[in-house]
Structure formats: structure tokens, C-alpha cells
Amino acid sequence: MDKSLKEIVIEFSPCHERTFIAIERIGEERVGELTSYGLKNFAWITGFSGFLTRFLIQNPNEIFSLNEIKISGVEVEEHLKRMKNEIKNTDEAIIKVTKYKYKELLRIAVLERETEEHDYLRVLSELSSLYESIILFVYDMVRGNEFPFYIYALGKLGSREVNLSSDVDLMFVSDSYTQEEEKVARQFINLLTTKREYGFLMRVDTDIRPYGKFGPLISSVSSAVDYYLTRGQTWERYALLRMRPLTQRNEEFERAIEYFVFRKFLD
């Protein structure tokens, strides 16, 4: 291996072994074509994230984007809005958004390397904003002019602590449950989770909902309120502490959740 390449790996990669494996899989000659800045980014990313390392191995030409990556980026919502006006169909939209997502993940990974003291809170915030914007982009595609259900974020997305390999916890609530809403919700999840040639958008977990995975995918407000006030478990109180709305708010549901989580007596 070229001495200068090896020195960069040793200096900038948090996991030398994984970076050397990535170089072997992608090809030392190809990696050697990177600029000094690109090599530093490559060493950092492949040592920092197994998830992004696999992506680069599967899409080796993407390493050249590391030569000119800009950590400032573009407002995600602004970029997706422009993209929405250019796309012709759902499949094209998902492919373009997936490519954009991975480019943003690479940018955010470089951001952590370049920011002072590795500003992890900023990284988490940008990752969470990226995932939230993608969720709303796909939701707008499947719902058309209708408003089928409310989406609430839980877990790491709820508290804006998403990392590079996080799944996202979501809960769906509607004013009055219908099978058509369930169909839209399943299409929505399918678009987010299906793996395509370029990768997938995100892993989605909907088990933190009334009755868990055995309950309906979407709960009506009345049934969800009844569940939490009569059957809710202590662990669910902790889980719901991080709940926040991604779409419009349902005040009746949120008041009930607040009462359930912060109730004065637990018996």
C-alpha cells in the first residue's frame, strides 16, 4: 500500500482495520485517485461508520464526491421542495430522495470530523432534520390532497437524537380509523423501507403504539386515549416522553398523553 495513503488512514480513521478492508474492496488504485481532502474524508467515514462504509463499497464511484463535499449543505426542505417539482412519478421520486439521503449522510459524517470538538449535538440535529424532512416528503406523496392520519415521532427521532444507523419510531393516529387510511399507512412505510439498487430511505418501527405489534397500525384518537388511560404500562410512559408531532397536531390526543405520562397517581 502507498505510504502516504497508509499514513492518512492511521491519522484520520477511527477504525484502521475497517478502512483498510474498504480500500481492498473498492480498490487501492481507485481510492488513490482521491485528493488529499477526499482521502481524509474517506478514512474518517470508513472508520467512523460501518453503515456508510457498506454504502461506499456497494457504490464505489461515490467516493469521489468526498473530494468536494461541503459541510454547510443546503436546507433539506428547500432541496426536497425543488425536487418535488421536477419528478414525474413515485418511483423516480424515491430513487432521487434515496440518493440525496446518502449524499447528505456523507456530508454530515464529514461535518463531525471538521466541526470544533466534533460537534455531536449538531450532527444529531442535522440527521434528525434530514429524516423528518424525508418522512414528510414521502407522506405528502402518498396522501395527495387528503389528511389520512397524524404522525408522531418517538424514540431517537422524537428527541432529535438520530444517528447514522438509527431506525425511526413512528405512531399513526387518526380522527376515525378506516381501512383506506391503513392502506395509505402501509404504502407510506413500504416506500420508506423498501431496499432499492441505491439503498433504502430508513428502517421504521411502529411497535410503540396501542397494543403494540398486535394492535392496528393506525389507532383512532378515541381508542388510543382509552388504551393509555386504562391499559397503559409504565414503560410506555417513558417511551411517550419523547413523543412529538411531525404533521398537524391533535390536541385531544396530546392532552390525554400528557395526562397519562405525568399523572399524579400511578395506581
CYANA upper distance limits for C-alpha pairs under 8 A (distance plus 0.5 A):
  1 MET  CA      5 LEU  CA      7.72
  1 MET  CA      6 LYS  CA      7.20
  1 MET  CA     28 GLU  CA      8.02
  2 ASP  CA      6 LYS  CA      6.80
  3 LYS  CA      7 GLU  CA      6.70
  4 SER  CA      8 ILE  CA      6.80
  5 LEU  CA      9 VAL  CA      6.84
  5 LEU  CA     32 GLY  CA      7.82
  5 LEU  CA     39 LEU  CA      8.17
  6 LYS  CA     10 ILE  CA      6.75
  7 GLU  CA     11 GLU  CA      6.65
  8 ILE  CA     12 PHE  CA      6.35
  8 ILE  CA     13 SER  CA      8.24
  8 ILE  CA     39 LEU  CA      7.70
  8 ILE  CA     40 LYS  CA      6.89
  8 ILE  CA     43 ALA  CA      7.58
  9 VAL  CA     13 SER  CA      5.66
  9 VAL  CA     16 HIS  CA      6.85
  9 VAL  CA     19 THR  CA      7.57
  9 VAL  CA     20 PHE  CA      8.35
  9 VAL  CA     40 LYS  CA      8.03
  9 VAL  CA     43 ALA  CA      5.76
  9 VAL  CA     44 TRP  CA      8.38
 10 ILE  CA     16 HIS  CA      6.79
 12 PHE  CA     40 LYS  CA      6.62
 12 PHE  CA     43 ALA  CA      6.24
 12 PHE  CA     44 TRP  CA      5.88
 13 SER  CA     19 THR  CA      7.38
 13 SER  CA     43 ALA  CA      5.21
 13 SER  CA     44 TRP  CA      5.02
 13 SER  CA     45 ILE  CA      7.96
 13 SER  CA     46 THR  CA      7.59
 13 SER  CA     47 GLY  CA      5.19
 13 SER  CA     48 PHE  CA      7.54
 14 PRO  CA     44 TRP  CA      7.07
 14 PRO  CA     47 GLY  CA      5.23
 14 PRO  CA     48 PHE  CA      6.32
 15 CYS  CA     19 THR  CA      7.00
 15 CYS  CA     46 THR  CA      8.11
 15 CYS  CA     47 GLY  CA      4.70
 15 CYS  CA     48 PHE  CA      7.32
 16 HIS  CA     20 PHE  CA      6.65
 16 HIS  CA     47 GLY  CA      6.81
 17 GLU  CA     21 ILE  CA      6.74
 17 GLU  CA     47 GLY  CA      8.46
 18 ARG  CA     22 ALA  CA      6.68
 18 ARG  CA     46 THR  CA      6.98
 18 ARG  CA     47 GLY  CA      6.44
 18 ARG  CA     50 GLY  CA      8.34
 19 THR  CA     23 ILE  CA      6.73
 19 THR  CA     43 ALA  CA      6.59
 19 THR  CA     46 THR  CA      5.61
 19 THR  CA     47 GLY  CA      6.00
 20 PHE  CA     24 GLU  CA      6.74
 21 ILE  CA     25 ARG  CA      6.67
 22 ALA  CA     26 ILE  CA      6.47
 22 ALA  CA     46 THR  CA      7.52
 22 ALA  CA     53 THR  CA      7.37
 22 ALA  CA     57 ILE  CA      7.00
 23 ILE  CA     27 GLY  CA      5.98
 23 ILE  CA     28 GLU  CA      5.95
 23 ILE  CA     31 VAL  CA      7.08
 24 GLU  CA     28 GLU  CA      6.67
 25 ARG  CA     57 ILE  CA      6.98
 26 ILE  CA     30 ARG  CA      7.49
 26 ILE  CA     31 VAL  CA      7.63
 26 ILE  CA     57 ILE  CA      6.25
 26 ILE  CA     60 PRO  CA      6.46
 27 GLY  CA     31 VAL  CA      6.79
 28 GLU  CA     32 GLY  CA      6.36
 29 GLU  CA     33 GLU  CA      7.19
 30 ARG  CA     34 LEU  CA      8.09
 31 VAL  CA     39 LEU  CA      8.00
 31 VAL  CA     63 ILE  CA      8.12
 32 GLY  CA     39 LEU  CA      8.39
 34 LEU  CA     38 GLY  CA      5.80
 34 LEU  CA     39 LEU  CA      6.17
 34 LEU  CA     63 ILE  CA      8.34
 34 LEU  CA     64 PHE  CA      6.95
 34 LEU  CA     67 ASN  CA      6.98
 35 THR  CA     39 LEU  CA      6.55
 35 THR  CA     67 ASN  CA      6.45
 36 SER  CA     40 LYS  CA      6.83
 37 TYR  CA     41 ASN  CA      6.85
 37 TYR  CA     66 LEU  CA      8.18
 37 TYR  CA     67 ASN  CA      6.50
 38 GLY  CA     42 PHE  CA      6.52
 38 GLY  CA     63 ILE  CA      8.32
 38 GLY  CA     64 PHE  CA      7.71
 38 GLY  CA     65 SER  CA      8.43
 38 GLY  CA     66 LEU  CA      5.26
 38 GLY  CA     67 ASN  CA      4.55
 38 GLY  CA     68 GLU  CA      7.85
 39 LEU  CA     43 ALA  CA      6.52
 39 LEU  CA     66 LEU  CA      8.29
 39 LEU  CA     67 ASN  CA      8.26
 40 LYS  CA     44 TRP  CA      6.63
 41 ASN  CA     45 ILE  CA      6.52
 41 ASN  CA     66 LEU  CA      6.70
 41 ASN  CA     67 ASN  CA      8.48
 41 ASN  CA    110 VAL  CA      6.72
 42 PHE  CA     46 THR  CA      6.53
 42 PHE  CA     63 ILE  CA      7.56
 42 PHE  CA     66 LEU  CA      7.36
 43 ALA  CA     47 GLY  CA      6.56
 44 TRP  CA     48 PHE  CA      6.25
 44 TRP  CA    110 VAL  CA      8.13
 44 TRP  CA    113 ARG  CA      7.77
 45 ILE  CA     49 SER  CA      6.30
 45 ILE  CA     52 LEU  CA      7.43
 45 ILE  CA     53 THR  CA      7.42
 45 ILE  CA    106 LEU  CA      8.02
 45 ILE  CA    109 ALA  CA      6.89
 45 ILE  CA    110 VAL  CA      7.65
 46 THR  CA     50 GLY  CA      7.08
 46 THR  CA     52 LEU  CA      7.35
 46 THR  CA     53 THR  CA      5.32
 47 GLY  CA     53 THR  CA      8.42
 49 SER  CA     53 THR  CA      6.61
 49 SER  CA    164 LEU  CA      8.01
 50 GLY  CA     54 ARG  CA      6.71
 51 PHE  CA     55 PHE  CA      7.05
 51 PHE  CA    164 LEU  CA      7.82
 51 PHE  CA    165 SER  CA      6.96
 52 LEU  CA     56 LEU  CA      6.72
 52 LEU  CA    105 LEU  CA      8.38
 52 LEU  CA    106 LEU  CA      7.90
 53 THR  CA     57 ILE  CA      6.71
 54 ARG  CA     58 GLN  CA      6.65
 55 PHE  CA     59 ASN  CA      6.50
 55 PHE  CA    199 GLY  CA      8.29
 56 LEU  CA     60 PRO  CA      5.63
 56 LEU  CA     61 ASN  CA      8.26
 56 LEU  CA     62 GLU  CA      6.78
 56 LEU  CA     63 ILE  CA      6.94
 59 ASN  CA    198 TYR  CA      8.29
 62 GLU  CA     66 LEU  CA      8.10
 63 ILE  CA     67 ASN  CA      8.35
 64 PHE  CA     68 GLU  CA      8.46
 65 SER  CA     69 ILE  CA      6.72
 66 LEU  CA    106 LEU  CA      8.35
 69 ILE  CA    107 ARG  CA      6.77
 69 ILE  CA    110 VAL  CA      8.46
 70 LYS  CA    107 ARG  CA      7.26
 71 ILE  CA    107 ARG  CA      6.20
 71 ILE  CA    108 ILE  CA      7.29
 71 ILE  CA    110 VAL  CA      7.24
 71 ILE  CA    111 LEU  CA      5.71
 73 GLY  CA    104 GLU  CA      8.45
 73 GLY  CA    107 ARG  CA      7.97
 74 VAL  CA     78 GLU  CA      7.97
 74 VAL  CA     79 HIS  CA      7.29
 75 GLU  CA     79 HIS  CA      6.76
 76 VAL  CA     80 LEU  CA      6.65
 76 VAL  CA    129 SER  CA      8.27
 76 VAL  CA    130 LEU  CA      6.87
 76 VAL  CA    133 SER  CA      7.37
 77 GLU  CA     81 LYS  CA      6.50
 77 GLU  CA    133 SER  CA      6.59
 78 GLU  CA     82 ARG  CA      6.88
 79 HIS  CA     83 MET  CA      6.70
 80 LEU  CA     84 LYS  CA      6.52
 80 LEU  CA     97 VAL  CA      8.20
 80 LEU  CA    133 SER  CA      8.49
 80 LEU  CA    137 PHE  CA      7.75
 81 LYS  CA     85 ASN  CA      7.21
 82 ARG  CA     86 GLU  CA      7.25
 83 MET  CA     87 ILE  CA      6.89
 83 MET  CA     93 ALA  CA      8.41
 84 LYS  CA     93 ALA  CA      7.88
 87 ILE  CA     92 GLU  CA      6.94
 87 ILE  CA     93 ALA  CA      6.30
 88 LYS  CA     92 GLU  CA      7.27
 88 LYS  CA     93 ALA  CA      8.00
 89 ASN  CA     93 ALA  CA      6.75
 90 THR  CA     94 ILE  CA      6.71
 90 THR  CA    141 MET  CA      7.96
 91 ASP  CA     95 ILE  CA      6.78
 92 GLU  CA     96 LYS  CA      6.69
 93 ALA  CA     97 VAL  CA      6.54
 94 ILE  CA     98 THR  CA      6.42
 94 ILE  CA    191 LEU  CA      7.74
 95 ILE  CA     99 LYS  CA      6.78
 95 ILE  CA    196 ARG  CA      8.29
 95 ILE  CA    198 TYR  CA      7.87
 96 LYS  CA    100 TYR  CA      6.65
 97 VAL  CA    101 LYS  CA      6.49
 97 VAL  CA    134 ILE  CA      8.09
 97 VAL  CA    201 LEU  CA      8.31
 98 THR  CA    102 TYR  CA      6.96
 98 THR  CA    198 TYR  CA      7.54
 98 THR  CA    199 GLY  CA      7.30
 98 THR  CA    200 PHE  CA      6.74
 98 THR  CA    201 LEU  CA      6.04
 99 LYS  CA    103 LYS  CA      6.88
 99 LYS  CA    198 TYR  CA      7.21
100 TYR  CA    104 GLU  CA      6.66
101 LYS  CA    105 LEU  CA      6.70
101 LYS  CA    130 LEU  CA      8.09
101 LYS  CA    201 LEU  CA      7.66
102 TYR  CA    106 LEU  CA      6.77
103 LYS  CA    107 ARG  CA      6.78
104 GLU  CA    108 ILE  CA      6.56
104 GLU  CA    130 LEU  CA      8.46
105 LEU  CA    109 ALA  CA      6.59
105 LEU  CA    127 LEU  CA      8.04
105 LEU  CA    164 LEU  CA      7.69
106 LEU  CA    110 VAL  CA      6.83
107 ARG  CA    111 LEU  CA      6.61
108 ILE  CA    112 GLU  CA      7.01
108 ILE  CA    123 VAL  CA      6.82
108 ILE  CA    126 GLU  CA      7.80
108 ILE  CA    127 LEU  CA      7.84
109 ALA  CA    113 ARG  CA      7.36
109 ALA  CA    123 VAL  CA      8.25
110 VAL  CA    114 GLU  CA      6.78
111 LEU  CA    115 THR  CA      6.37
111 LEU  CA    118 HIS  CA      8.48
111 LEU  CA    123 VAL  CA      7.69
112 GLU  CA    118 HIS  CA      5.33
112 GLU  CA    119 ASP  CA      6.49
112 GLU  CA    120 TYR  CA      7.04
112 GLU  CA    123 VAL  CA      6.84
113 ARG  CA    118 HIS  CA      6.33
114 GLU  CA    118 HIS  CA      7.38
115 THR  CA    119 ASP  CA      6.24
119 ASP  CA    123 VAL  CA      7.04
120 TYR  CA    124 LEU  CA      6.70
121 LEU  CA    125 SER  CA      6.63
122 ARG  CA    126 GLU  CA      6.64
123 VAL  CA    127 LEU  CA      6.62
124 LEU  CA    128 SER  CA      6.53
124 LEU  CA    160 ARG  CA      7.09
124 LEU  CA    161 GLU  CA      5.58
124 LEU  CA    162 VAL  CA      6.06
124 LEU  CA    163 ASN  CA      6.53
125 SER  CA    129 SER  CA      6.64
125 SER  CA    160 ARG  CA      6.40
125 SER  CA    161 GLU  CA      7.21
125 SER  CA    162 VAL  CA      8.13
126 GLU  CA    130 LEU  CA      6.61
127 LEU  CA    131 TYR  CA      6.81
127 LEU  CA    161 GLU  CA      8.46
127 LEU  CA    162 VAL  CA      6.44
127 LEU  CA    163 ASN  CA      7.07
127 LEU  CA    164 LEU  CA      7.87
128 SER  CA    132 GLU  CA      6.55
128 SER  CA    157 LEU  CA      6.46
128 SER  CA    160 ARG  CA      5.71
128 SER  CA    161 GLU  CA      6.96
128 SER  CA    162 VAL  CA      5.70
128 SER  CA    163 ASN  CA      8.35
129 SER  CA    133 SER  CA      6.52
129 SER  CA    160 ARG  CA      8.27
130 LEU  CA    134 ILE  CA      6.78
131 TYR  CA    135 ILE  CA      6.67
131 TYR  CA    202 MET  CA      8.48
132 GLU  CA    136 LEU  CA      6.84
132 GLU  CA    157 LEU  CA      8.27
132 GLU  CA    246 LEU  CA      7.82
133 SER  CA    137 PHE  CA      6.58
134 ILE  CA    138 VAL  CA      6.72
135 ILE  CA    139 TYR  CA      6.54
135 ILE  CA    192 LEU  CA      8.17
136 LEU  CA    140 ASP  CA      6.54
136 LEU  CA    246 LEU  CA      8.05
136 LEU  CA    247 THR  CA      8.12
137 PHE  CA    141 MET  CA      7.00
138 VAL  CA    142 VAL  CA      6.95
138 VAL  CA    188 PHE  CA      7.27
138 VAL  CA    191 LEU  CA      7.94
138 VAL  CA    192 LEU  CA      8.01
139 TYR  CA    143 ARG  CA      6.58
139 TYR  CA    188 PHE  CA      6.85
140 ASP  CA    144 GLY  CA      6.68
142 VAL  CA    184 VAL  CA      7.05
142 VAL  CA    187 GLN  CA      7.79
142 VAL  CA    188 PHE  CA      6.85
143 ARG  CA    147 PHE  CA      6.92
143 ARG  CA    148 PRO  CA      7.20
143 ARG  CA    184 VAL  CA      7.52
148 PRO  CA    174 SER  CA      7.31
148 PRO  CA    181 GLU  CA      6.04
148 PRO  CA    184 VAL  CA      8.13
149 PHE  CA    172 PHE  CA      6.71
149 PHE  CA    173 VAL  CA      6.03
149 PHE  CA    174 SER  CA      4.96
149 PHE  CA    175 ASP  CA      7.87
149 PHE  CA    181 GLU  CA      7.53
149 PHE  CA    218 ILE  CA      8.34
150 TYR  CA    172 PHE  CA      6.11
150 TYR  CA    173 VAL  CA      5.61
150 TYR  CA    174 SER  CA      6.44
150 TYR  CA    245 PRO  CA      8.14
150 TYR  CA    246 LEU  CA      8.27
150 TYR  CA    247 THR  CA      6.37
150 TYR  CA    248 GLN  CA      6.91
150 TYR  CA    249 ARG  CA      7.56
150 TYR  CA    250 ASN  CA      7.97
151 ILE  CA    170 LEU  CA      7.23
151 ILE  CA    171 MET  CA      6.34
151 ILE  CA    172 PHE  CA      5.41
151 ILE  CA    173 VAL  CA      7.17
151 ILE  CA    245 PRO  CA      6.65
151 ILE  CA    246 LEU  CA      6.11
151 ILE  CA    247 THR  CA      6.18
151 ILE  CA    248 GLN  CA      8.49
152 TYR  CA    158 GLY  CA      8.31
152 TYR  CA    170 LEU  CA      6.19
152 TYR  CA    171 MET  CA      5.60
152 TYR  CA    172 PHE  CA      6.94
152 TYR  CA    173 VAL  CA      8.49
152 TYR  CA    243 MET  CA      6.83
152 TYR  CA    244 ARG  CA      6.00
152 TYR  CA    245 PRO  CA      4.90
152 TYR  CA    246 LEU  CA      6.10
152 TYR  CA    247 THR  CA      7.94
153 ALA  CA    157 LEU  CA      6.37
153 ALA  CA    158 GLY  CA      5.06
153 ALA  CA    168 VAL  CA      8.17
153 ALA  CA    169 ASP  CA      6.53
153 ALA  CA    170 LEU  CA      5.32
153 ALA  CA    171 MET  CA      7.02
153 ALA  CA    242 ARG  CA      8.31
153 ALA  CA    243 MET  CA      6.00
153 ALA  CA    244 ARG  CA      5.90
153 ALA  CA    245 PRO  CA      6.67
153 ALA  CA    246 LEU  CA      7.00
154 LEU  CA    158 GLY  CA      4.67
154 LEU  CA    159 SER  CA      7.79
154 LEU  CA    168 VAL  CA      8.05
154 LEU  CA    169 ASP  CA      5.56
154 LEU  CA    170 LEU  CA      6.31
154 LEU  CA    171 MET  CA      7.90
154 LEU  CA    208 ILE  CA      8.49
154 LEU  CA    239 ALA  CA      7.52
154 LEU  CA    240 LEU  CA      7.29
154 LEU  CA    242 ARG  CA      6.02
154 LEU  CA    243 MET  CA      5.08
154 LEU  CA    244 ARG  CA      7.33
155 GLY  CA    159 SER  CA      7.06
155 GLY  CA    168 VAL  CA      7.62
155 GLY  CA    169 ASP  CA      6.18
155 GLY  CA    239 ALA  CA      7.27
155 GLY  CA    242 ARG  CA      6.61
155 GLY  CA    243 MET  CA      7.85
156 LYS  CA    160 ARG  CA      6.29
156 LYS  CA    161 GLU  CA      5.19
156 LYS  CA    162 VAL  CA      5.62
156 LYS  CA    166 SER  CA      8.20
156 LYS  CA    168 VAL  CA      7.52
156 LYS  CA    169 ASP  CA      8.08
156 LYS  CA    242 ARG  CA      8.36
157 LEU  CA    161 GLU  CA      6.40
157 LEU  CA    162 VAL  CA      5.96
157 LEU  CA    168 VAL  CA      6.54
157 LEU  CA    169 ASP  CA      7.47
158 GLY  CA    169 ASP  CA      8.39
158 GLY  CA    242 ARG  CA      5.52
158 GLY  CA    243 MET  CA      5.66
158 GLY  CA    244 ARG  CA      6.08
159 SER  CA    242 ARG  CA      5.84
159 SER  CA    243 MET  CA      7.99
159 SER  CA    244 ARG  CA      8.47
162 VAL  CA    166 SER  CA      6.34
162 VAL  CA    168 VAL  CA      8.43
166 SER  CA    203 ARG  CA      8.18
167 ASP  CA    202 MET  CA      6.88
167 ASP  CA    203 ARG  CA      5.14
167 ASP  CA    204 VAL  CA      6.16
167 ASP  CA    205 ASP  CA      7.38
168 VAL  CA    202 MET  CA      7.80
168 VAL  CA    203 ARG  CA      6.72
168 VAL  CA    204 VAL  CA      5.46
168 VAL  CA    205 ASP  CA      6.48
169 ASP  CA    204 VAL  CA      6.50
169 ASP  CA    205 ASP  CA      5.25
169 ASP  CA    206 THR  CA      6.29
169 ASP  CA    207 ASP  CA      8.32
169 ASP  CA    208 ILE  CA      7.71
170 LEU  CA    204 VAL  CA      7.56
170 LEU  CA    205 ASP  CA      6.85
170 LEU  CA    206 THR  CA      5.75
170 LEU  CA    208 ILE  CA      8.04
171 MET  CA    206 THR  CA      6.41
171 MET  CA    208 ILE  CA      7.44
171 MET  CA    209 ARG  CA      6.47
171 MET  CA    218 ILE  CA      8.08
172 PHE  CA    217 LEU  CA      7.48
172 PHE  CA    218 ILE  CA      5.50
172 PHE  CA    219 SER  CA      7.14
173 VAL  CA    218 ILE  CA      5.95
173 VAL  CA    219 SER  CA      5.49
173 VAL  CA    220 SER  CA      6.11
173 VAL  CA    221 VAL  CA      6.58
173 VAL  CA    224 ALA  CA      8.28
174 SER  CA    218 ILE  CA      7.30
174 SER  CA    219 SER  CA      6.75
174 SER  CA    220 SER  CA      5.29
174 SER  CA    221 VAL  CA      6.44
175 ASP  CA    220 SER  CA      5.99
175 ASP  CA    221 VAL  CA      6.09
175 ASP  CA    222 SER  CA      8.44
176 SER  CA    220 SER  CA      5.47
176 SER  CA    221 VAL  CA      7.57
177 TYR  CA    181 GLU  CA      7.34
177 TYR  CA    182 GLU  CA      8.39
177 TYR  CA    218 ILE  CA      7.27
177 TYR  CA    219 SER  CA      6.83
177 TYR  CA    220 SER  CA      5.53
178 THR  CA    182 GLU  CA      7.12
179 GLN  CA    183 LYS  CA      6.75
180 GLU  CA    184 VAL  CA      6.86
181 GLU  CA    185 ALA  CA      6.68
181 GLU  CA    218 ILE  CA      8.18
182 GLU  CA    186 ARG  CA      6.72
182 GLU  CA    217 LEU  CA      7.20
182 GLU  CA    218 ILE  CA      6.87
183 LYS  CA    187 GLN  CA      6.75
184 VAL  CA    188 PHE  CA      6.58
185 ALA  CA    189 ILE  CA      6.76
185 ALA  CA    217 LEU  CA      8.21
185 ALA  CA    218 ILE  CA      8.26
186 ARG  CA    190 ASN  CA      6.53
187 GLN  CA    191 LEU  CA      6.74
188 PHE  CA    192 LEU  CA      6.99
189 ILE  CA    193 THR  CA      6.59
189 ILE  CA    204 VAL  CA      7.52
190 ASN  CA    194 THR  CA      6.13
191 LEU  CA    201 LEU  CA      8.43
192 LEU  CA    200 PHE  CA      7.44
192 LEU  CA    201 LEU  CA      5.64
192 LEU  CA    202 MET  CA      6.22
192 LEU  CA    203 ARG  CA      7.73
192 LEU  CA    204 VAL  CA      8.03
193 THR  CA    200 PHE  CA      6.42
193 THR  CA    201 LEU  CA      6.52
193 THR  CA    202 MET  CA      5.97
193 THR  CA    203 ARG  CA      5.94
193 THR  CA    204 VAL  CA      7.23
194 THR  CA    200 PHE  CA      6.38
194 THR  CA    201 LEU  CA      8.20
195 LYS  CA    199 GLY  CA      5.78
195 LYS  CA    200 PHE  CA      4.96
195 LYS  CA    201 LEU  CA      8.33
196 ARG  CA    200 PHE  CA      6.48
206 THR  CA    212 GLY  CA      8.37
206 THR  CA    213 LYS  CA      7.89
206 THR  CA    217 LEU  CA      7.91
207 ASP  CA    212 GLY  CA      5.26
207 ASP  CA    213 LYS  CA      5.41
208 ILE  CA    212 GLY  CA      6.16
208 ILE  CA    213 LYS  CA      8.35
208 ILE  CA    236 GLU  CA      8.29
208 ILE  CA    239 ALA  CA      8.25
209 ARG  CA    213 LYS  CA      8.07
209 ARG  CA    215 GLY  CA      8.08
209 ARG  CA    217 LEU  CA      8.43
210 PRO  CA    215 GLY  CA      6.74
210 PRO  CA    216 PRO  CA      8.48
210 PRO  CA    219 SER  CA      7.76
210 PRO  CA    224 ALA  CA      6.57
210 PRO  CA    227 TYR  CA      6.78
210 PRO  CA    228 TYR  CA      7.80
211 TYR  CA    215 GLY  CA      5.08
211 TYR  CA    216 PRO  CA      8.39
211 TYR  CA    227 TYR  CA      8.38
213 LYS  CA    217 LEU  CA      8.32
219 SER  CA    223 SER  CA      6.77
219 SER  CA    224 ALA  CA      6.23
220 SER  CA    224 ALA  CA      6.59
221 VAL  CA    225 VAL  CA      6.55
221 VAL  CA    252 GLU  CA      8.17
221 VAL  CA    253 PHE  CA      6.40
222 SER  CA    226 ASP  CA      6.62
223 SER  CA    227 TYR  CA      6.56
224 ALA  CA    228 TYR  CA      6.82
224 ALA  CA    253 PHE  CA      8.26
225 VAL  CA    229 LEU  CA      6.62
225 VAL  CA    253 PHE  CA      6.98
225 VAL  CA    256 ALA  CA      6.58
225 VAL  CA    257 ILE  CA      7.92
226 ASP  CA    230 THR  CA      6.47
226 ASP  CA    231 ARG  CA      8.38
227 TYR  CA    231 ARG  CA      5.73
227 TYR  CA    232 GLY  CA      6.69
228 TYR  CA    232 GLY  CA      4.64
228 TYR  CA    233 GLN  CA      8.29
228 TYR  CA    257 ILE  CA      7.95
228 TYR  CA    260 PHE  CA      7.13
229 LEU  CA    256 ALA  CA      8.26
229 LEU  CA    260 PHE  CA      6.72
232 GLY  CA    236 GLU  CA      7.02
232 GLY  CA    237 ARG  CA      8.21
232 GLY  CA    260 PHE  CA      8.39
233 GLN  CA    237 ARG  CA      7.35
234 THR  CA    238 TYR  CA      7.44
235 TRP  CA    239 ALA  CA      6.85
236 GLU  CA    240 LEU  CA      6.49
237 ARG  CA    241 LEU  CA      6.87
237 ARG  CA    260 PHE  CA      7.57
237 ARG  CA    261 VAL  CA      5.34
238 TYR  CA    242 ARG  CA      8.23
238 TYR  CA    261 VAL  CA      8.01
239 ALA  CA    243 MET  CA      7.92
240 LEU  CA    257 ILE  CA      8.05
240 LEU  CA    261 VAL  CA      7.57
241 LEU  CA    261 VAL  CA      7.49
245 PRO  CA    249 ARG  CA      6.57
249 ARG  CA    254 GLU  CA      8.35
250 ASN  CA    254 GLU  CA      6.76
251 GLU  CA    255 ARG  CA      6.46
252 GLU  CA    256 ALA  CA      6.86
253 PHE  CA    257 ILE  CA      6.75
254 GLU  CA    258 GLU  CA      6.59
255 ARG  CA    259 TYR  CA      6.70
256 ALA  CA    260 PHE  CA      6.63
257 ILE  CA    261 VAL  CA      6.52
258 GLU  CA    262 PHE  CA      6.40
258 GLU  CA    263 ARG  CA      8.28
259 TYR  CA    263 ARG  CA      5.64
